[in-house]
Amino acid sequence: MSDEFDEAVNMTASELERWLRSDESKSVGQSDGGESVGHESGRRIVQLLRTKKGDLTEGDEAHMRKVVGYVHRHLAQRPDGDVEHTRWRYSLMNWGHDPLKD
C-alpha cells in the first residue's frame, strides 16, 4: 500500500501543513459547518508522512487506501483548461496531491 500512497501523495509533510493553513485550503470540501473531510484528511496525512512505515496501524493503512482512492477518482475528473486556481486542485491538495507538481 505504501508505494501507491507515496505515488498519490506528492506533497511533503511541511508543504501540506503550510497548505492546510491557507484560506484556499479551508474554502473547499464537504463539511457540516466544521472542518471539511478533506482538510481533516490532510492533517492525518501529515501525521502519516511523519510515521515510520513499521509503526503504521491498520487504521493508518485504511486511511492510506482511502487517500489513494480519492486521489485517483479526483484526477479522473480533471477540468479543462488551467487548473491552478480551481476548487478541483485545492481539494486534491487537501488530500496531499498537487496536480501541478511532476
C-alpha positions as CSV (number, residue, x, y, z in Angstrom):
1,M,0.0,0.0,0.0
2,S,2.7,2.5,0.9
3,D,4.0,2.6,-2.7
4,E,0.6,3.7,-4.0
5,F,0.3,6.1,-1.2
6,D,3.7,7.6,-1.9
7,E,2.7,8.0,-5.5
8,A,-0.7,9.6,-4.7
9,V,0.7,11.9,-2.1
10,N,3.3,14.1,-3.8
11,M,3.4,16.9,-1.2
12,T,5.8,16.8,1.7
13,A,4.5,17.0,5.3
14,S,5.7,20.6,5.6
15,E,4.2,21.6,2.2
16,L,0.9,20.0,3.2
17,E,1.0,21.7,6.6
18,R,1.6,25.1,5.1
19,W,-1.2,24.5,2.5
20,L,-3.7,23.4,5.2
21,R,-3.2,26.8,6.9
22,S,-4.2,28.7,3.8
23,D,-7.7,30.2,3.2
24,E,-7.8,28.4,-0.2
25,S,-7.4,25.0,1.6
26,K,-10.2,25.9,4.1
27,S,-12.5,27.1,1.3
28,V,-13.2,23.7,-0.3
29,G,-14.6,20.4,0.7
30,Q,-17.7,19.0,2.3
31,S,-18.4,19.9,5.9
32,D,-21.2,20.3,8.3
33,G,-20.1,23.7,9.4
34,G,-16.8,22.5,10.9
35,E,-13.7,21.2,9.3
36,S,-14.1,19.7,5.8
37,V,-13.5,15.9,5.3
38,G,-10.5,16.7,3.0
39,H,-8.9,19.2,5.4
40,E,-9.2,16.7,8.3
41,S,-7.7,14.0,6.0
42,G,-4.8,16.4,5.2
43,R,-3.9,16.7,8.8
44,R,-4.0,12.9,9.1
45,I,-1.8,12.6,6.0
46,V,0.8,14.9,7.6
47,Q,0.9,12.5,10.6
48,L,1.2,9.5,8.3
49,L,4.1,11.1,6.4
50,R,5.9,11.5,9.7
51,T,5.3,8.0,10.9
52,K,7.8,5.2,10.3
53,K,6.4,2.5,8.0
54,G,6.9,-0.1,10.7
55,D,4.8,1.9,13.1
56,L,1.7,2.3,10.9
57,T,-1.5,0.8,12.3
58,E,-4.3,-0.9,10.5
59,G,-6.3,2.3,10.8
60,D,-3.4,4.2,9.2
61,E,-3.3,1.8,6.3
62,A,-7.1,2.0,5.8
63,H,-6.8,5.8,5.6
64,M,-3.9,5.5,3.2
65,R,-6.2,3.4,0.9
66,K,-8.9,6.0,1.2
67,V,-6.4,8.7,0.1
68,V,-5.2,6.7,-2.9
69,G,-8.8,6.1,-4.0
70,Y,-9.8,9.7,-3.6
71,V,-6.8,11.0,-5.5
72,H,-7.3,8.5,-8.3
73,R,-11.0,9.3,-8.6
74,H,-10.5,13.0,-8.5
75,L,-7.7,13.0,-11.0
76,A,-10.0,11.3,-13.5
77,Q,-12.4,14.3,-13.2
78,R,-9.8,16.9,-14.2
79,P,-11.5,20.0,-15.7
80,D,-10.4,21.5,-18.9
81,G,-8.0,24.5,-19.1
82,D,-5.7,26.0,-16.4
83,V,-6.4,24.3,-13.1
84,E,-4.0,26.4,-10.9
85,H,-6.7,28.4,-9.1
86,T,-9.6,25.8,-9.1
87,R,-11.5,24.2,-6.3
88,W,-10.6,20.9,-8.0
89,R,-6.9,21.5,-7.4
90,Y,-7.5,22.8,-3.9
91,S,-9.5,19.7,-3.0
92,L,-6.7,17.4,-4.3
93,M,-4.1,19.4,-2.4
94,N,-6.1,18.9,0.9
95,W,-5.6,15.2,0.2
96,G,-1.8,15.7,-0.3
97,H,-1.7,15.7,-4.1
98,D,-0.7,18.8,-6.1
99,P,-1.6,18.1,-9.8
100,L,0.8,20.8,-10.9
101,K,3.8,19.0,-9.4
102,D,5.6,16.5,-11.6
